[in-house]
Amino acid sequence: MTSPSSSKVINTARVMDPASNLLDELYTRADNPDTPSDVRATVGKALELVETREEYSRKMTYPDTPGARMICEKTYAMPWKQLYQDSKVGTQYSARWMSGIGEGQILQFLIRMQKAKRVLEIGMFTGYVAMSMAEALPEDGAVVTCEYEPYLVETARKWFDETPFGKRIDIRQGPALDSLDKLATEGQTFDVVYLDADKQTYTAYFKKLLDLGLLAEGGTLVVDNSLFHGSPYTQPGSMVDLFNKAVMDDDRVEQILMPIFDGVSLIRRKGE
């Protein structure tokens, strides 16, 4: 995501990538006078190439739509530390909690490609992705988004209503597992679902989406942070590793885990 107050991109993917972190550490250690200059130069070039690749990819991706850009700007302007100190929010959030650069566009692309009309988000934060999806839907489309934090619900609702697409967004406040139960009792199903919430509950969300029929046959579940800070491949048995394996072991779906951002999984429910 790009901070509106600066042209510099906050490379969230690199911050979360253990290989890049090791290169940063090696580059710092290479300040030792005994280290050959070409070693430090090579490590520095590797780090520069990582940044250049991310910047190039950003430039070659179509920009945020107006509503999503507005929410991005407002999110960066929020006094997150002060809100936490004033007990208005229960977690010390930051703008980096927004989904990574390009993920809104991936979801828009997928919605248009699938001709989706009904989409669900688990983990709204300030509404960047919810708005991105709403802007890609047809006139009769709808977004349902789940968020636990009351202050975020109130804030996002106000921002949504500043756009012509806000009427397409239905916010469900409370524990997301409870919201999923309620949506199932209402008989709702979704063509596209985006999951970016508490990682320890990923497997429970996944199973409930399928067991309750919330993810339609032929529908796609998009999961953020499926390479969560490198933990799935550096810490076997970690919570996200167990989630990824649970998806692979479920014959109702097929999965592609893409090594972009902090890991993005595309999970398709079989049936069409």
C-alpha positions, -999 to 999 in steps of 0.1 A, spaced: 0 0 0 13 35 -8 12 62 18 -6 92 4 18 115 22 48 101 4 57 86 -29 77 59 -11 59 25 -9 59 7 24 70 -27 12 50 -49 36 59 -80 18 96 -74 23 91 -66 59 74 -100 64 99 -120 43 125 -138 63 149 -141 34 149 -103 29 154 -99 67 185 -121 65 198 -100 36 193 -68 56 211 -84 86 240 -95 64 242 -61 48 246 -45 82 272 -70 93 291 -63 61 301 -29 76 329 -49 93 362 -36 78 374 -72 73 345 -78 49 354 -76 12 338 -46 -4 323 -67 -32 304 -88 -7 286 -58 8 280 -44 -27 265 -77 -39 241 -79 -9 231 -43 -13 223 -50 -50 202 -80 -40 182 -58 -16 179 -31 -43 165 -56 -68 139 -68 -43 127 -32 -39 129 -25 -77 108 -56 -85 81 -45 -61 81 -9 -74 79 -21 -110 50 -45 -102 32 -16 -86 36 6 -116 25 -21 -140 -8 -27 -120 -38 -4 -126 -43 21 -98 -68 20 -69 -103 29 -77 -115 62 -62 -134 49 -32 -106 25 -23 -80 53 -27 -100 75 -4 -101 49 23 -64 43 20 -57 80 25 -80 83 55 -65 52 71 -30 67 69 -43 99 84 -58 81 114 -41 88 148 -39 50 156 -16 53 187 -38 80 202 -70 60 196 -55 30 214 -43 52 243 -78 67 246 -93 32 247 -114 38 216 -100 7 200 -89 -25 218 -58 -31 196 -29 -9 186 -36 -8 149 -16 9 122 -22 16 85 -1 -15 77 -31 -36 87 -46 -28 53 -43 -55 28 -11 -53 7 -5 -33 -24 -24 -48 -53 -47 -71 -34 -77 -49 -40 -70 -50 -77 -66 -89 -76 -101 -91 -60 -116 -67 -85 -101 -87 -114 -114 -120 -99 -149 -105 -93 -151 -93 -129 -137 -125 -143 -162 -147 -124 -190 -122 -130 -196 -124 -92 -226 -106 -76 -223 -116 -40 -190 -114 -21 -180 -118 16 -151 -104 36 -139 -118 69 -118 -91 86 -127 -56 74 -103 -33 92 -111 2 77 -128 -11 46 -102 -8 18 -109 -42 4 -147 -40 10 -148 -8 -10 -125 -22 -37 -149 -52 -42 -180 -30 -41 -166 -8 -69 -161 -39 -91 -196 -54 -86 -225 -49 -110 -253 -25 -99 -272 -54 -82 -241 -68 -64 -236 -68 -27 -207 -71 -2 -211 -85 33 -181 -77 55 -174 -89 90 -156 -69 117 -153 -73 155 -141 -38 165 -171 -14 170 -150 18 163 -138 4 130 -174 -5 120 -186 30 128 -157 46 110 -159 25 79 -197 29 77 -192 67 76 -165 64 49 -186 40 28 -215 64 29 -194 91 13 -193 71 -20 -220 60 -44 -210 24 -37 -216 24 1 -251 11 -3 -237 -22 -16 -219 -29 16 -235 -46 46 -213 -46 77 -218 -74 103 -203 -64 137 -192 -91 162 -172 -123 163 -169 -135 126 -178 -171 134 -211 -160 149 -217 -138 118 -211 -167 95 -237 -188 114 -262 -159 111 -255 -156 73 -260 -193 69 -294 -192 87 -303 -164 63 -296 -187 34 -268 -166 20 -241 -178 -4 -212 -160 -19 -193 -162 -52 -161 -148 -38 -149 -147 -2 -119 -128 11 -103 -140 44 -79 -116 62 -86 -120 99 -71 -136 131 -48 -163 118 -55 -188 146 -91 -191 134 -83 -195 97 -90 -232 97 -123 -227 116 -134 -200 91 -125 -223 62 -144 -253 75 -175 -232 83 -176 -216 49 -177 -250 33 -198 -269 59 -225 -243 60 -225 -238 22 -215 -201 24 -190 -205 -4 -209 -214 -35 -200 -243 -57 -175 -229 -82 -168 -200 -59 -134 -187 -49 -120 -181 -14 -90 -157 -14 -68 -159 17 -43 -133 27 -11 -140 47 -10 -177 37 29 -175 40 25 -155 73 59 -140 80 75 -172 66 61 -193 95 45 -220 74 78 -231 58 101 -222 87 79 -235 116 61 -267 105 30 -271 126 25 -234 130 -11 -222 128 -10 -210 92 9 -241 81 -19 -263 96 -44 -242 78 -27 -246 44 -25 -283 50 -61 -286 60 -71 -269 27 -49 -293 7 -64 -323 25 -100 -312 18 -113 -329 -14 -141 -303 -17 -116 -277 -29 -85 -271 -50 -58 -246 -39 -31 -225 -54 -7 -208 -30 10 -178 -47 43 -165 -32 33 -129 -36 29 -102 -8 28 -123 24 13 -152 6 -21 -152 -12 -41 -184 -17 -68 -190 -43 -91 -218 -31 -119 -229 -55 -148 -249 -43 -154 -278 -68 -187 -283 -84 -188 -263 -116 
